Each structure stands twice: as structure tokens, then as C-alpha cells.
């Protein structure tokens, strides 16, 4: 990933310059820039077969980008599962509510072709 360094022209006015172009920076811009560029390199070891699967799954994208997307999605899913479990324990549904929810889930997720079948 290429990096661009921006030199402060006048810190009193928040003007930054790149080449012959000057633009105003704000705290929001700097925060966004910090989020975008806060990258830490880690190294992992995987088996040859897994490495080949990863390269194949990445396709035309750089492997690092594919791995990053998969990990971000997985971590998001894990956080949602953690929140769901916390909510479930807090609500503490009884057996009747669980049965009703399971029946509703089955009814709503049943393929549409089976609804009219006898």
C-alpha cells in the first residue's frame, strides 16, 4: 500500500500541502487518516495446502487483502454472537417462548415451494 506524507505548511491555520496543492485539515481528517494508516504487520505460518487454498480463494486480489476481509468478517460475526448470547442470558426465555420462537423460525425459513405441497 503506497503511503503519502503530507508536510504542514502553516500549523496555525491547519493548512497542509502536497506538491503545489494546499488543503485544510481538520481533526476529523486526521482521525480518519490515523484509522486508515494504522496498520500493523503480523506473520503467521500455515501448511502448504492451506496456503494454496488461501491463494486460490483470494483470486486476483492480494492475499493480504483477502485475509484481512475474512478476518474482519469473522471478528464481526464473533462480536455479534457474543452480544446475542449476552442478550439471551439477560432475557432468559422460558421453554414456551423457545418453542414458539423455534416454530416461527421454521415457518419463516421453510422453502416457499413446500408451503402448498400436501
C-alpha positions, 0 to 999 in steps of 0.5 A: 500500500503506497503511503503519502506524507503530507508536510504542514505548511502553516500549523496555525491555520491547519493548512497542509500541502502536497506538491503545489496543492494546499488543503485544510485539515481538520481533526476529523481528517486526521482521525480518519487518516490515523484509522486508515494508516494504522496498520500493523504487520503480523506473520503467521505460518500455515501448511502448504495446502492451506496456503494454496487454498488461501491463494486460490480463494483470494483470486486476483486480489492480494492475499493480504487483502483477502485475509484481512476481509475474512478476518474482519468478517469473522471478528464481526460475526464473533462480536455479534454472537457474543452480544446475542448470547449476552442478550439471551442470558439477560432475557432468559426465555422460558421453554414456551417462548423457545418453542414458539420462537423455534416454530416461527423460525421454521415457518419463516425459513421453510422453502416457499415451494413446500408451503402448498405441497400436501 
